[in-house]
Amino acid sequence: MNLLSSANRKAIIEQLDNQHFDLAVIGGGITGAGIALDAASRGLKVALIEKNDFASGTSSRSTKLIHGGLRYLKQLEIGLVREVGQERAIVHQLAPHLVIAEKMLLPLIEGGTLGKIGTNLALMVYDFLAGVESEDKRKMLSAEETKTLEPLLRDDILKGGGFYAEYRTDDARLTIEIIKKAAEYGAISLNYVKAENFLYDESQKVKGLSCLDMDNGERFNIHCDYVVSAAGPWVDKIRKVDQSLTGKHLFLTKGVHLVVPHERLPLRQSVYFDVPDGRMIFAIPRHKITYIGTTDTPYDGDINHILTNQEDADYLLKAVNNMFPTVQLNNDDVISSWAGLRPLIHEEGKSASELSRKDEIFESPTGLISIAGGKLTGYRKMAERVVDEVAERYEAAGKGQLQACHTNQIDLGGGPFDHGAAVEAYAQQVSQQVQKAGLPESTARYLVYNYGKQSAQILEDLRSYPDDVVVALARAELKFCIEKELTLKPADFFSRRTGRLYFDIQSIRPVLSAVLDDFQNTFGWTQEQYEQEKSYIEQSMYEAANFEYSKMAKPS
Ligand code: FAD
């Protein structure tokens, strides 16, 4: 049975309900996905449930960089920088179409966070810890060279620049590809299933989950030997259900990104720059848009519904206008945004920005293992640590010997590609096909950098739709995402499978009704469900483009 088709949802739930698993994972963000792949590839029988869509939590709201975290050097987090720095090249190798080399420009300004010597030293250590080689090593630039690379930078305070290697990604697509790869190793993962409670044996050890199907309200159980909670910002809520929320706990901080059309902030180059309050933020050009972020503020609101507010927007717009004075952005330039929560570990007396980004594993007396903190970039190593812990218990119980972690050898879906240049060559090939089909050349890059070689399937299917080619493309993508990527709702499709909500929000309206019709036909929605889903996606578009309803009236 195809375990990745939402059309098989009922049968997938039957399998979750009827089988016995070695490991059940709560949470389908990057951490849970990484754990499912690591565990399944070592030989464990794995179930993973996600209460919303995969990556709908923090894992679709990051800065979307696979980076070593230069700023953590200032906090002397050497171990963290070394680990995530080294992971960058590995994750790039596993999915070159999803993790793309991206040079970062760090302008040196009067009164900036690090002076010239400090920046040079920090970048040198950064390269050394991450094992960066040859032409990828950092370069220090003069003010003129810096300005040539990025002419929009203000020159009155510019002293020079640092130019160094990072990678960018699409966090949600990376998560989905890991979920898909875990399925190849037999893991059964399902979205829209909430872990409501734990099942315990007579010695009060966790032996399963009682689950709620969020799609139809039905309940079922998952029976297993071990449970890992990778619930990100919800980790403490789950520990509370297990009555094991003692000792260390989470501290949530909100991070916001704004999206503007590329022509309003026409950067040639990704830039990591100083904000007058002493923090640093990114501005990253990406096809039709440039995005800017992030903020870092303590959060105690609703963790299921995080919105950008005017204060967040003001902070980021002011920072951009300060560093790129010729653009003068305002609210009306913002076409989309996203806000997410960092599940950090509380430390007495430290501010949001000072808190460590290191991951931590909590073990409850009931046997529940929880993991929180960490970075998108470090997902593979976090997974290795958690599964090592499970493997130890498995082996101690005399269940056999598991393989060692080898996820550094497991290519993610969409490839294989030997390196970034091979992806670009493939995009050239696809470019001819899309132009022949009547689509703009840029569609080739959109497809290849989202789906890799799976683009071929989408282009093949496109021919079977009689519609205008733009609509036909969306319908072919939807077919692929429903059948191969467990897409159940329009927001899954527009936000986490295609990235359109953030990177090309204007592309949604012209295809919306055809996409909704296809959903209705595939899943047999009633007219009431159709209207509900339509209004949900419209609300999501509205919220992305308007900060807490301050820019304009709500749609009726
Ligand atoms: P999540 O993605 O939040 O996943 C947890 C999941 O658990 C959620 O999907 C949730 O729905 C699910 N869940 C909760 N309760 C239940 C339940 N009862 N039953 C079933 N499922 C449940 N890292 C980088 O490496 N690079 C960056 O550029 C970067 N930028 C960032 C920028 C911002 C603003 C933020 C906030 C973070 C950034 N990070 C970055 C960090 C990174 O995004 C996170 O470390 C990572 O996404 C956390 O993933 P996770 O899987 O642990 O949590």
Residues whose N, C-alpha, C, O or C-beta is under 5 A from the ligand:
A	BS01	FAD	I26 G27 G28 G29 I30 T31 G32 I49 E50 K51 N52 D53 A55 S56 G57 T58 S59 R61 S62 T63 K64 L65 I66 H67 V193 K194 A195 A230 A231 G232 P233 W234 T253 G255 V256 T294 G340 L341 R342 G373 G374 K375 L376 T377
